[in-house]
């Protein structure tokens, strides 16, 4: 049984809209949770409270109730 949420606009639409706002990310859908997998620059942009609020509002428009952010492991250490 899949836990991925299927919405009419789907994660790819949310990914596109986030990228248009300068927040490139991969969106993993888990029921009502959108997990944004981002690079360091996007993580830093999300430190701004207004950017976080608008990102959550956009995710809600796409059927999600919550957003989590995960830093992509680029392998650089």
Secondary structure, DSSP 8 states (H G I E B T S, - for coil): -------SSHHHHHHHHHHHTT--EEEEEETTEEEEEE-HHHHHHTTSHHHHHHHHHHHHHTT-SEEEEEE---S--
